[in-house]
Each structure stands twice: as C-alpha cells, then as structure tokens.
Amino acid sequence: MKVLLTGGKGMLGRTLVRELGGDFEVVSTDLPEADITDEDAIDAVFARHAPDVVIHCAAMTAVDRCETERDMAFRLNARGTANVAAACARQGVRLIAISTDYVFEGDADRPYAEFDRPTGGRTVYGQSKFAGEEAVRSLCPNHVIARISWLYGAGGPSFVHAMMNLADGSRPVLKVVADQHGNPTSTVAVAQALRGILRRPNLCGTFHLTCESETTWAGFAKEIFRLAGRTQAVQPCTTDEFPRPAPRPKNSRLEKMALRLAGLPPMPHWKDALAAFMAAEFPL
C-alpha cells in the first residue's frame, strides 16, 4: 500500500514517515513540490505517485497567527483541504485528514465524542479546520477525519520542548495555565493508531486520536519536569493571566468512542506515552 503524506516536513509528518515506513510505502511531500492551494499541483503529485491513501497533515497551525491572517488560514485549512479531498475523489484514493479539538466550542463539562456536533469553535483556526472537515465530508466519501490535540513529537515544536527550554535554571518558578484541560498526545501514539486505521480499508468516519486520561497544562509541565529529573517549580495560574489573540478552549478533552466502536486498540495513557517520548528525546 502506498501512502502519500501532505505536510510531510511537519512534526507529525516526520513521525509518520519513521513509524509507518516499515509497514507501508510512504511518500512524504511538502512545499514547494506539493502546494495544496494549487489544484493543478495536487493533481500532478497524484499522477506522479499514484497513492492508495493520502494522509493530509498540511495545515496552518499557528493559532494566533490565524487570527490576524484569516484569509491565509482559510486558504490553507479550508480551500487547500478541499483541493486534496476533490483530488482523492477523482482518483479513487482514500483520504485520512488530520483535524483538531478546536472545531468544538471548548466549554462542555465532559470530553467531546466524535458524534458531538462541532461548530468551528471560537477561533479562526478552528473555523478554518471545521470548514476543511466539511469539505472532506462533502467531496470525498471514502475518508477518515482524525482529530488530535496537545500534540508533541520528536524535534518539536511543542509544549514539551518549550518547557524544557524554559527550565534552564534561570527561573525559580514557571507560571503555567491550570484551568485548561486536555489529553497530551505523542505523535508516535497517533502514528500507531493510524496504522490500525490504514489496515482497515473500509473504515470511514471521524475518529479522535488523543491519548487517554487528562490533565492541565500545569500538570503536563510538572510531569515533564519529573521525568526529566528537573527541579523546576511550577506555579498554576489562570488563562486570564496569559491573554492571547486566539482564545484557548478550556476543555480540549476528546473521547475515543469511535475507536471503541470499531474494535480498534485504545490509545495509550498520556503519562505512558510521555515517559517513552522523554526517554528517547531527553534521555537522563
């Protein structure tokens, strides 16, 4: 099976090349050779590589930048995704599109399941990614939408790398937000889940691929420092103390109902996935 990646140079794309390459023929594409905003360029990439499956990772993920560059966010996340979806439909190629928890409002008092109705949320990023999801659903019936959040992986950039850089001994205390809740998720865990989905060629629909259990950003930071053997003190704070152009969701938790219903293996606990990552990326 030949799997073509868009956005192959990104953090998730790099992990997918490494983790899936032993089981599938993986073709990694990115700019400038694969410009998802150019319909003809996408058709040329498909003609050159003739993939069986496309994993669409390419996106504008700088959440705050999306607020000030709205047209660019929709050009990449909505229009670009529509181009990829339409090309997959024309060529009879299965599409696995990567999406985000930001498509939800983020104010529910429980984890969001795949069957909850998203609205696009409160940010340009979430709205543009939701528009991309809708394009996938309408243009390419043979699809999987895989939502992820709080992602980290080899080489970064990620929250883990930011915390390790900040814990350099120059700051007695780090203030970290403690009123946002989510599922820290490693790119390796996502790759392992996608391997299972790839092996089920008739599987369609929306899946949440975040690690199990939950924490806050402050709890996440404390676990990073514990695993790294750092004595960095963490002071929990509120979101209001760190205003950002794009409002962050208070609730990024995602339930993995679709994985259970499909009989696929569960995602690992976030602490187990983080421990494996830290041992590989920041060995003691």
C-alpha positions, 0 to 999 in steps of 0.5 A, a space after each residue: 500500500 502506498 501512502 502519500 503524506 501532505 505536510 510531510 516536513 511537519 512534526 507529525 509528518 516526520 513521525 509518520 514517515 519513521 513509524 509507518 515506513 516499515 509497514 507501508 510505502 510512504 511518500 512524504 511531500 511538502 512545499 514547494 513540490 506539493 502546494 495544496 492551494 494549487 489544484 493543478 499541483 495536487 493533481 500532478 503529485 497524484 499522477 506522479 505517485 499514484 497513492 492508495 491513501 493520502 494522509 493530509 497533515 498540511 495545515 496552518 497551525 499557528 493559532 494566533 497567527 490565524 487570527 490576524 491572517 484569516 484569509 491565509 488560514 482559510 486558504 490553507 485549512 479550508 480551500 487547500 483541504 478541499 483541493 486534496 479531498 476533490 483530488 482523492 475523489 477523482 482518483 479513487 484514493 482514500 483520504 485520512 485528514 488530520 483535524 483538531 479539538 478546536 472545531 468544538 466550542 471548548 466549554 462542555 463539562 465532559 470530553 467531546 465524542 466524535 458524534 458531538 456536533 462541532 461548530 468551528 469553535 471560537 477561533 479562526 483556526 478552528 473555523 478554518 479546520 471545521 470548514 476543511 472537515 466539511 469539505 472532506 465530508 462533502 467531496 470525498 466519501 471514502 475518508 477518515 477525519 482524525 482529530 488530535 490535540 496537545 500534540 508533541 513529537 520528536 524535534 518539536 515544536 511543542 509544549 514539551 520542548 518549550 518547557 524544557 527550554 524554559 527550565 534552564 535554571 534561570 527561573 525559580 518558578 514557571 507560571 503555567 495555565 491550570 484551568 485548561 484541560 486536555 489529553 497530551 498526545 505523542 505523535 508516535 501514539 497517533 502514528 500507531 493508531 493510524 496504522 490500525 486505521 490504514 489496515 482497515 480499508 473500509 473504515 470511514 468516519 471521524 475518529 479522535 486520536 488523543 491519548 487517554 486520561 487528562 490533565 492541565 497544562 500545569 500538570 503536563 509541565 510538572 510531569 515533564 519536569 519529573 521525568 526529566 529529573 528537573 527541579 523546576 517549580 511550577 506555579 498554576 495560574 489562570 488563562 486570564 493571566 496569559 491573554 492571547 489573540 486566539 482564545 484557548 478552549 478550556 476543555 480540549 478533552 476528546 473521547 475515543 468512542 469511535 475507536 471503541 466502536 470499531 474494535 480498534 486498540 485504545 490509545 495509550 495513557 498520556 503519562 505512558 506515552 510521555 515517559 517513552 517520548 522523554 526517554 528517547 528525546 531527553 534521555 537522563 
